[in-house]
């Protein structure tokens, strides 16, 4: 009688083993990334289709695979990392079992294209069940290896059905690649979906660990990190990493742990560090942790899990306790700034113990007294509310007679009844009228600042109110006109976030050229006065400096144009300025360098008008330069509040936009336009008028209006049309859109 125990077929054994090693697409990518890093790659690109179930392609620039090794590269237990079992005690590479490619080839169709540095060409081979389908064929290729995995789990229908959400699988792939990208600074990682032009994660080869954390998790995390690092010769370990401070917390703990450069998990270490943070963070919130732990290879066992996401090491409790103490000491040392929650107290309301609530959770609080997040305001120097600038005022409760109201208004706020009465002070919140009264009690300087931010209808109404009360003494309160429009948020729209690569590169150029000494001087100088329209005198410490106002203002406006790109207000011309006439004025000037060989001026002017009209949409969207359908200039960018450039330079500005800007290349276009615009806005001696012909600038609280009377432009030409081109009076009014730098 035959036995019931049978020897399994080799194909069945290999497929079962493959299911343990490759549990989902993210595991396959993790194994292949580790192979790329073992091959000394500095650029790793991952492309995924349908969450990795349809296709995974990973390409590196490493050492490549020799043609002789391609025959057995996908067989089980074939590796170049170790030869004897004892080598595991000193293993310094990611792979050591030789199961990654073998397991993948048993559950997917694998194609490998590889080229070594000394090979004349690349070789390509396809694999199934650990064996090549045909001998390697020569082909074209770059140095390194490209592995394509198609139809993952095509022969394991149960596993395939369980992984039916491609979006979830892709997010896990991005998570794995992001963690390896953070740890391996100095190497470039890219992961994207097939067919997409923009990568979801892309790190630069010269980036630091902190830069990579900023790319993956955002600037809110990176700016709240503390660097940690410790070493213990006795326990033979070394720690380096970044942990979040007491001001940052998330709903779920983020632990990126590398032990001997291997991405692993450690529940014990995670719990130990979270115990430290429990004393600093609000309840049910957790920290961000990136830790790189290096332990002597002979003290660690890496062969304890099929996917190698767990390791065991000697003196685990002692090492974890040492790390815990070091993190706690770092948190104590960085506790100079904290962010707390506090209850908002509206101005004019008495502070009673019943109205105040504690900022943190307390066991004595009842369920009905719970303070929700939307009822609290974060008190931080970087995120203040308007209430911080308001002075609480005493308001009398309404009375039935004028005598009672006058007596109650003169009484101090402390003497008011806090309950029982049905007046304003007994209500839970202030009405619109009471809030306006509170705003009216702001100090004059603060009120003046708030007035400058009001635009449009408020400005005009304010002007009428000022005219009516011209003969009376100025009251302390602001004119009460059109209050609903006065307190709207129209003057502070949300700032657009510009993610254009060319703009980012231009900003980086400015940062790279930054001179620390000059920056420090400009930040801390004392302005002495203007020597002439071109030079100004400043003092820094004990030295006097002459500043070239023209060059300095030109660089200022250039940097404003680059850093506030796409977020400018508009200076609207009260009457449109025809581009044709501006171009003719520019061509008539000697500065243009026009000659008869260039062709008729009228033809050139028409070309300039047609050319700029084609760019209208881009100019308005990015630079707030408005041109209507008839070829008239109607608006210019508002770079500084209450500053208007010299309109004498407007014709040359229009001409140079058409002739000096490289419109073919995006980055050059933005740079050239910003330079020309900065030159036009800069303070230039040739456009600075004498005292008797100074431009008339009228600034009133109700309206900001600029009237510039400029000299007539004379032209030595016989062209009747050209003689009519005189510099017209230009009146500019600020629009409701403000620059929000």
C-alpha positions in Angstrom: 0.0 0.0 0.0 1.4 3.3 -1.1 2.1 6.1 1.5 0.0 9.2 1.7 3.0 11.5 1.9 4.3 12.5 -1.5 7.2 14.6 -2.8 6.0 17.7 -4.3 6.9 18.6 -7.8 9.7 21.2 -8.1 7.5 23.7 -9.9 4.9 23.6 -7.1 7.7 24.0 -4.5 9.1 27.0 -6.3 5.7 28.6 -6.8 4.9 28.2 -3.0 8.2 29.7 -2.1 7.7 32.6 -4.5 4.4 33.4 -2.9 6.1 33.8 0.5 8.9 36.1 -0.8 6.7 38.1 -3.2 3.5 38.9 -1.4 2.6 42.0 -3.5 4.1 44.2 -6.1 5.8 46.4 -3.5 7.8 43.4 -2.3 9.1 42.7 -5.8 10.2 46.3 -6.2 11.9 46.3 -2.8 13.9 43.2 -3.8 14.9 44.7 -7.1 15.8 48.1 -5.6 18.1 46.3 -3.2 19.7 44.5 -6.1 20.3 47.8 -7.9 21.9 49.3 -4.8 24.1 46.2 -4.5 25.2 46.9 -8.0 26.4 50.4 -7.0 23.7 52.2 -9.0 23.3 56.0 -8.6 20.2 56.4 -10.7 17.2 54.1 -10.2 14.0 54.6 -12.2 10.8 52.7 -11.5 7.8 52.7 -13.9 4.5 51.0 -12.9 1.3 50.1 -14.8 -1.9 49.2 -13.0 -0.3 49.1 -9.5 2.5 46.8 -10.6 0.2 43.9 -11.5 0.3 44.6 -15.2 3.9 45.8 -15.5 6.9 46.8 -13.4 10.0 48.2 -15.0 13.1 49.1 -13.0 16.2 50.5 -14.6 19.6 51.4 -13.0 23.1 52.5 -14.1 24.9 49.9 -12.0 27.6 47.4 -12.9 25.3 45.2 -14.9 25.2 41.4 -15.2 27.7 39.4 -17.2 26.5 37.4 -20.2 27.9 34.2 -18.6 25.7 34.8 -15.5 22.5 35.4 -17.3 21.9 31.6 -17.7 21.4 31.1 -14.0 20.5 34.6 -12.7 16.9 33.6 -12.1 17.5 30.2 -10.5 16.9 29.8 -6.8 19.9 30.1 -4.4 22.2 31.6 -7.0 24.0 34.6 -5.6 27.3 36.5 -5.7 26.9 37.8 -2.1 28.1 34.8 -0.1 29.6 31.3 -0.4 29.3 29.7 3.0 26.8 29.9 5.8 29.3 31.6 8.0 29.4 34.5 5.6 26.0 35.5 7.0 27.6 36.8 10.1 29.5 39.5 8.2 27.1 40.1 5.3 27.1 43.8 4.2 24.9 43.6 1.2 21.1 43.6 0.8 20.7 40.3 -0.9 22.2 37.0 0.2 19.7 34.2 -0.6 19.4 34.5 -4.3 15.7 34.2 -4.2 14.4 37.6 -5.4 14.6 37.2 -9.2 13.9 33.5 -9.0 10.7 34.1 -7.0 9.5 36.8 -9.4 10.2 34.6 -12.5 7.9 31.9 -11.0 4.9 34.2 -10.7 5.5 36.6 -13.6 7.1 37.0 -17.0 10.5 38.5 -16.6 12.7 40.2 -19.2 16.3 41.3 -18.3 18.3 43.7 -20.4 21.8 44.4 -19.1 25.2 45.7 -20.1 28.5 45.8 -18.2 31.1 48.5 -18.6 33.5 46.4 -20.6 30.8 44.8 -22.9 30.5 45.9 -26.4 26.7 45.6 -26.4 23.8 44.8 -24.1 22.1 41.4 -23.8 18.5 40.6 -23.4 16.8 37.4 -22.2 13.3 36.4 -21.1 12.7 34.0 -18.2 9.9 31.7 -17.0 10.0 29.5 -13.9 13.6 30.5 -13.2 15.0 29.5 -16.6 15.6 31.5 -19.7 13.2 30.9 -22.6 16.1 31.3 -25.1 19.8 32.2 -25.0 20.6 35.9 -24.4 20.5 38.0 -27.5 22.7 41.0 -28.2 20.9 44.4 -28.4 21.5 48.1 -27.8 21.4 49.4 -24.3 23.0 51.6 -21.7 25.3 50.5 -18.9 23.3 48.9 -16.1 20.3 46.6 -15.9 16.7 47.0 -16.9 14.3 44.4 -15.5 10.7 44.2 -16.8 8.1 42.2 -14.8 4.8 41.6 -16.6 1.5 40.0 -15.5 2.5 39.5 -11.8 0.7 36.5 -10.2 -0.8 35.5 -13.6 -0.6 31.8 -12.4 -1.9 32.5 -8.8 -5.5 33.5 -9.4 -6.3 33.8 -5.7 -3.5 36.2 -5.0 -4.3 38.2 -8.1 -8.0 38.6 -7.1 -6.9 39.7 -3.5 -4.8 42.5 -5.0 -7.6 44.0 -7.1 -7.0 47.7 -6.1 -4.2 49.1 -8.3 -4.3 52.5 -6.5 -3.6 50.9 -3.2 -0.7 48.8 -4.6 0.8 51.9 -6.3 0.7 53.9 -3.0 2.6 51.0 -1.3 5.1 51.1 -4.2 5.6 54.8 -3.8 6.0 54.3 0.0 8.8 51.8 -0.5 10.7 53.8 -3.1 10.3 57.0 -1.0 11.8 55.4 2.0 14.8 54.0 0.1 15.2 57.4 -1.6 15.3 59.2 1.8 17.9 56.9 3.2 20.1 56.7 0.1 21.0 60.4 -0.2 23.4 60.9 -3.1 21.4 58.6 -5.3 18.6 59.6 -7.6 15.2 57.8 -7.3 12.2 58.2 -9.7 8.9 56.4 -9.6 6.0 57.1 -11.9 3.0 55.5 -13.6 3.5 54.4 -17.2 2.5 57.1 -19.7 2.8 59.9 -17.1 5.2 62.7 -17.8 5.5 63.8 -14.2 7.0 61.5 -11.6 5.2 61.0 -8.2 8.6 60.9 -6.4 11.8 62.2 -7.8 15.0 62.9 -5.7 18.2 64.5 -6.9 21.6 62.8 -6.8 23.1 65.7 -4.8 20.3 66.0 -2.3 20.7 65.5 1.4 18.5 63.3 3.6 16.7 66.4 4.8 16.1 67.5 1.2 14.6 64.1 0.4 12.3 64.2 3.4 11.2 67.6 2.2 10.4 66.2 -1.3 8.5 63.2 0.0 6.7 64.5 3.1 6.6 68.2 2.5 8.2 71.3 4.1 5.8 71.2 7.1 7.6 68.0 8.3 11.2 69.0 7.3 11.2 72.3 9.2 10.1 70.7 12.4 12.8 68.0 12.5 15.6 67.5 15.1 18.8 65.8 14.1 19.7 62.9 16.4 22.9 60.8 16.6 24.6 58.7 19.2 27.2 55.9 19.3 28.0 53.2 21.9 31.3 51.3 21.5 30.3 48.8 24.2 27.0 47.8 22.5 28.6 48.2 19.1 25.9 50.4 17.5 25.7 53.8 15.9 22.5 55.9 15.4 21.8 58.7 13.0 18.5 60.2 11.9 15.8 62.9 12.3 12.9 63.1 14.6 10.0 65.6 14.8 10.0 68.1 17.7 7.1 68.7 20.1 5.4 71.1 17.7 4.7 68.5 15.0 2.3 65.5 15.3 0.4 63.2 13.0 -2.5 60.8 13.5 -0.4 57.8 12.7 3.2 57.3 13.6 5.6 57.4 10.7 8.7 55.4 11.4 11.3 54.9 8.7 13.8 52.5 10.2 17.0 51.2 8.5 19.2 48.7 10.3 22.5 48.3 8.5 20.9 50.1 5.5 18.1 47.6 5.3 14.5 48.8 5.5 12.9 46.9 8.4 10.3 47.2 11.2 10.8 47.1 14.9 7.7 47.1 17.1 9.7 47.3 20.3 11.7 50.4 19.2 8.6 52.1 17.9 6.7 51.7 21.2 9.8 52.8 23.2 10.1 56.1 21.3 6.3 56.7 21.3 6.4 56.4 25.1 8.8 59.4 25.1 6.6 61.5 22.9 3.5 60.7 25.0 4.6 63.4 27.4 4.9 66.1 24.7 2.3 65.4 22.1 -1.5 65.7 22.4 -3.5 62.6 23.0 -3.9 60.2 20.0 -1.1 62.0 18.0 2.2 60.6 17.0 5.7 61.7 15.8 7.6 61.4 12.6 10.8 59.4 12.9 13.7 58.6 10.5 16.4 56.4 12.1 19.4 54.7 10.6 20.9 52.2 13.0 24.2 50.5 12.2 25.0 47.4 14.3 28.1 45.2 14.1 27.3 42.5 11.4 28.2 39.6 13.8 25.5 40.9 16.3 22.6 40.8 13.9 20.5 38.0 12.3 19.0 39.1 9.0 17.6 35.7 8.0 14.5 35.6 10.1 11.7 36.5 7.6 11.0 35.6 4.0 10.6 39.3 3.0 13.5 40.4 5.3 11.4 43.2 6.8 12.4 42.0 10.3 15.8 41.4 11.9 17.0 40.3 15.3 20.1 41.6 17.0 21.9 41.1 20.3 21.5 43.5 23.3 18.2 44.6 21.8 16.8 45.9 25.0 19.9 47.8 25.9 20.2 49.4 22.5 16.6 50.5 22.5 16.9 52.0 26.0 19.9 53.9 24.9 18.1 55.3 21.8 15.1 56.2 23.9 17.2 58.2 26.4 19.0 60.0 23.6 15.7 61.0 21.8 14.3 62.2 25.1 17.4 64.4 25.8 17.1 65.9 22.3 13.4 66.7 22.9 14.2 68.4 26.2 16.9 70.5 24.5 14.6 71.7 21.7 11.7 72.7 23.9 12.4 76.4 23.7 9.3 76.9 21.5 5.9 75.2 21.8 2.6 75.6 20.1 -0.5 75.4 22.3 -4.3 75.7 21.7 -6.3 78.4 23.5 -9.9 79.6 23.5 -10.6 82.7 21.4 -11.7 85.7 23.5 -13.6 88.2 21.5 -12.9 91.9 22.3 -15.4 93.6 24.5 -16.5 90.4 26.4 -15.7 90.1 30.1 -13.4 87.2 31.0 -15.3 85.0 33.3 -14.3 81.6 34.6 -17.3 80.0 33.0 -16.2 81.2 29.5 -12.6 80.1 29.7 -11.6 76.5 28.9 -8.3 74.8 29.5 -6.0 74.4 26.5 -5.3 70.8 27.0 -7.3 67.7 27.9 -8.1 67.3 31.6 -9.6 64.3 33.4 -11.8 66.7 35.3 -13.5 67.9 32.1 -17.0 66.5 31.6 -18.1 65.3 28.2 -20.3 68.3 27.7 -17.4 70.7 28.2 -15.1 69.3 25.5 -13.3 71.9 23.4 -13.3 71.0 19.7 -10.5 72.0 17.3 -12.7 74.5 15.4 -13.4 76.4 18.7 -9.7 77.0 19.4 -7.0 79.1 17.8 -3.4 78.2 17.6 -1.2 80.8 19.3 2.0 81.1 17.4 4.2 84.0 16.3 4.0 82.7 12.7 0.2 82.3 12.7 -1.6 85.2 14.5 -5.2 86.2 14.3 -6.6 89.7 14.0 -7.8 89.5 17.6 -4.2 89.9 18.8 -4.1 93.5 17.5 -7.5 94.5 19.0 -7.9 96.2 22.4 -10.8 94.8 24.5 -13.3 97.7 25.1 -16.0 98.2 27.6 -19.5 98.2 26.1 -22.6 99.2 28.2 -25.7 97.1 28.1 -28.7 98.7 26.4 -30.9 100.8 28.7 -34.4 102.1 28.4 -33.5 105.8 28.9 -30.6 107.9 27.8 -29.6 108.8 31.3 -29.2 105.2 32.3 -27.2 104.5 29.2 -24.9 107.4 29.8 -24.3 106.4 33.4 -23.6 102.8 32.5 -21.2 103.8 29.8 -19.1 105.8 32.2 -18.9 103.0 34.7 -15.8 100.8 34.6 -16.1 97.4 32.9 -15.4 95.6 36.2 -18.6 97.1 37.7 -20.9 95.6 35.1 -23.2 92.8 35.8 -21.9 89.6 34.3 -25.1 87.6 34.3 -28.9 87.9 34.6 -29.2 91.0 32.3 -30.3 90.5 28.8 -27.8 93.1 27.4 -25.0 92.8 24.9 -22.5 91.8 27.5 -24.6 88.8 28.4 -24.7 87.4 24.9 -22.4 84.7 23.7 -21.0 86.5 20.7 -20.8 90.0 19.3 -22.8 91.4 16.4 -21.5 93.1 13.3 -22.0 96.6 14.8 -20.2 95.7 18.0 -17.3 94.2 16.1 -17.1 97.4 14.0 -17.0 99.5 17.2 -14.2 97.3 18.5 -12.2 97.8 15.3 -12.7 101.5 15.5 -10.8 101.6 18.8 -7.6 100.3 17.2 -4.6 102.6 17.7 -4.1 105.2 15.0 -1.1 103.5 13.5 -2.7 100.1 13.3 -5.8 101.8 11.9 -3.7 103.5 9.2 -2.2 100.1 8.2 -5.6 98.5 8.0 -6.9 101.4 5.9 -4.1 100.9 3.3 -5.3 97.4 2.7 -8.9 98.5 1.8 -9.5 99.0 -1.9 -12.2 99.6 -4.5 -15.6 100.9 -3.2 -14.3 101.5 0.3 -11.6 103.8 -1.0 -14.1 106.0 -3.0 -16.6 106.1 -0.1 -13.8 107.0 2.3 -12.9 110.0 0.0 -16.4 111.3 0.1 -16.6 111.1 3.9 -13.3 112.9 4.2 -14.5 115.7 2.0 -17.6 116.2 4.0 -15.8 116.4 7.4 -13.0 118.6 6.2 -13.7 121.5 8.4 -14.2 119.4 11.6 -11.6 118.0 13.9 -10.5 114.5 12.9 -12.3 112.0 15.2 -10.4 109.0 16.6 -12.7 106.6 15.0 -12.5 105.8 11.3 -15.3 107.1 9.0 -18.2 104.7 9.3 -18.9 104.2 5.6 -20.1 101.1 3.8 -19.0 98.8 6.6 -20.1 95.6 4.9 -17.7 96.2 1.9 -15.0 97.5 4.2 -14.5 94.2 6.0 -14.6 91.9 3.1 -11.7 89.6 2.3 -11.5 90.7 -1.4 -8.2 92.5 -0.8 -6.4 89.3 0.4 -7.1 86.5 -2.2 -5.3 83.2 -1.8 -1.8 83.1 -3.1 -1.2 80.8 -6.1 1.4 78.1 -5.7 3.7 78.1 -8.8 5.3 74.7 -9.5 6.9 75.5 -12.9 10.4 74.0 -13.1 11.8 77.0 -14.9 10.6 79.4 -12.2 12.0 77.1 -9.5 15.4 77.1 -11.3 15.4 80.9 -11.6 14.7 81.2 -7.9 17.6 78.7 -7.2 19.9 80.9 -9.4 19.0 83.9 -7.2 19.7 81.9 -4.1 23.0 80.6 -5.4 24.3 84.1 -6.3 23.3 85.4 -2.8 26.1 87.2 -1.1 25.8 86.7 2.7 27.7 89.9 3.5 25.6 92.2 1.3 22.4 90.5 2.5 23.3 91.2 6.1 24.2 94.8 5.3 21.0 95.5 3.5 19.0 93.9 6.3 20.6 96.0 9.1 21.6 99.3 7.4 20.5 102.8 8.5 19.3 105.0 5.6 21.1 108.4 5.7 19.7 110.1 2.6 19.8 110.4 -1.2 22.9 112.1 -2.7 21.2 112.4 -6.1 18.6 110.4 -8.1 21.2 107.7 -8.8 23.1 107.4 -5.5 22.0 107.1 -1.9 24.0 107.0 1.3 23.6 104.4 4.1 25.4 103.4 7.2 26.2 99.9 8.4 28.0 99.6 11.7 30.7 102.3 11.6 31.0 102.6 7.8 29.2 104.7 5.2 28.3 103.2 1.9 27.2 104.7 -1.4 24.4 102.6 -3.0 23.6 102.6 -6.7 19.9 103.1 -6.5 19.3 102.2 -10.1 21.1 98.9 -9.9 19.7 98.1 -6.5 16.1 98.8 -7.4 16.4 96.9 -10.7 17.6 93.8 -8.8 14.9 94.3 -6.2 12.1 94.3 -8.8 13.7 91.3 -10.6 13.6 89.3 -7.5 10.0 90.4 -6.8 9.0 89.3 -10.3 10.7 85.9 -9.8 9.5 85.1 -6.2 6.0 86.5 -6.6 5.6 85.0 -10.1 1.9 84.8 -11.0 0.8 86.6 -7.8 0.9 90.3 -8.8 -1.7 93.0 -8.4 -2.7 95.3 -11.3 -2.0 99.0 -11.9 -4.8 99.9 -14.3 -4.4 102.8 -16.8 -7.4 105.1 -16.5 -7.3 105.4 -20.3 -5.9 102.6 -22.5 -2.5 103.3 -24.1 -2.3 102.1 -27.7 0.6 99.7 -28.2 1.0 101.1 -31.8 1.6 104.6 -30.6 4.0 103.4 -27.8 5.9 101.4 -30.4 6.2 104.4 -32.7 7.4 106.6 -29.8 10.1 104.0 -29.0 11.2 103.7 -32.7 11.4 107.5 -33.0 13.9 107.7 -30.0 17.6 107.4 -30.5 17.8 104.6 -27.9 15.9 102.2 -30.2 18.8 102.3 -32.7 16.4 102.2 -35.6 17.8 102.6 -39.1 16.2 102.6 -42.6 17.6 99.1 -43.2 15.2 97.9 -40.5 12.2 98.8 -42.6 9.4 101.3 -42.1 8.6 102.2 -38.6 4.8 101.8 -39.2 5.4 98.2 -40.3 7.6 97.4 -37.3 5.0 99.0 -34.9 2.2 96.9 -36.4 4.4 93.8 -36.0 5.0 94.6 -32.4 1.3 95.1 -31.7 0.4 91.8 -33.4 3.2 89.9 -31.7 2.3 91.1 -28.2 -1.4 90.5 -28.7 -0.6 86.8 -29.3 1.0 86.7 -25.9 -1.9 88.4 -24.1 -3.1 85.4 -22.2 0.4 84.5 -20.9 1.3 88.1 -20.0 -1.9 88.6 -18.1 -1.8 85.3 -16.2 1.8 85.3 -15.2 2.8 89.1 -15.1 -0.6 91.0 -14.8 0.2 92.9 -18.1 -3.2 93.4 -19.5 -3.8 94.1 -23.3 -7.3 94.4 -24.7 -8.5 93.0 -28.0 -7.9 96.3 -29.8 -4.2 96.3 -29.0 -4.3 98.7 -26.1 -2.3 98.4 -22.9 -4.7 98.6 -20.0 -2.7 97.3 -17.0 0.8 96.8 -15.6 1.9 94.6 -12.6 1.8 96.1 -9.1 5.2 95.2 -7.7 5.2 97.6 -4.7 2.3 99.3 -3.1 2.1 103.0 -3.9 4.9 102.8 -6.4 4.5 103.6 -10.1 7.3 103.3 -12.6 8.4 106.3 -14.7 6.0 106.3 -17.7 8.7 107.9 -19.9 10.2 104.4 -20.1 7.0 102.7 -21.2 7.6 103.0 -25.0 11.0 101.4 -24.8 9.7 98.7 -22.4 7.1 97.7 -25.0 9.7 97.8 -27.8 12.2 95.7 -25.9 9.5 93.1 -25.0 9.2 92.3 -28.6 12.9 92.4 -29.5 14.9 91.5 -26.4 12.9 88.6 -24.9 13.5 85.0 -26.0 10.0 83.8 -26.4 11.0 80.3 -27.6 12.4 79.0 -24.4 10.3 79.1 -21.2 13.1 79.7 -18.7 14.8 82.3 -20.9 11.4 84.0 -21.6 10.6 84.4 -17.9 14.2 85.6 -17.1 14.3 88.1 -20.0 10.8 89.4 -19.3 11.6 89.9 -15.7 14.9 91.7 -16.5 13.2 94.0 -18.9 10.3 94.7 -16.5 12.7 95.3 -13.6 14.7 97.7 -15.8 11.5 99.6 -16.6 10.4 99.8 -12.9 13.9 100.7 -11.6 14.8 104.2 -10.5 16.7 105.7 -13.4 18.3 109.1 -13.6 17.3 109.9 -17.1 13.6 109.5 -16.1 13.9 111.5 -12.9 12.2 114.9 -13.4 13.4 118.2 -12.0 11.6 119.8 -9.0 9.6 122.1 -11.2 8.4 119.2 -13.4 7.9 116.6 -10.7 5.0 114.3 -11.3 1.9 115.2 -9.4 1.0 112.3 -7.1 -2.2 112.5 -5.1 -2.6 110.0 -2.3 -5.7 110.1 -0.2 -7.2 107.6 2.3 -10.1 107.1 0.0 -8.3 106.6 -3.2 -4.8 106.0 -4.6 -4.5 108.0 -7.8 -1.3 108.9 -9.7 -1.3 111.7 -12.2 2.0 112.0 -14.1 2.7 115.0 -16.3 5.7 114.2 -18.4 7.7 116.2 -20.9 6.7 116.1 -24.6 8.8 113.9 -26.8 10.2 115.8 -29.7 11.0 114.0 -32.9 13.3 115.2 -35.7 11.4 113.5 -38.5 9.3 114.7 -41.4 6.7 112.0 -40.9 3.4 113.8 -40.0 2.2 110.7 -38.1 5.3 110.6 -36.0 5.0 114.3 -35.1 1.7 113.6 -33.4 3.3 111.1 -31.0 3.7 113.1 -27.8 4.1 111.6 -24.4 0.4 111.8 -23.1 -0.7 112.4 -19.6 -0.9 109.1 -17.9 -3.3 108.5 -15.0 -3.0 105.2 -13.1 -5.3 103.8 -10.5 -4.6 100.8 -8.3 -7.0 97.8 -8.9 -8.6 95.7 -6.2 -5.9 93.0 -6.7 -3.0 93.4 -4.3 0.4 91.8 -4.2 0.5 89.4 -1.2 4.1 88.9 -0.5 
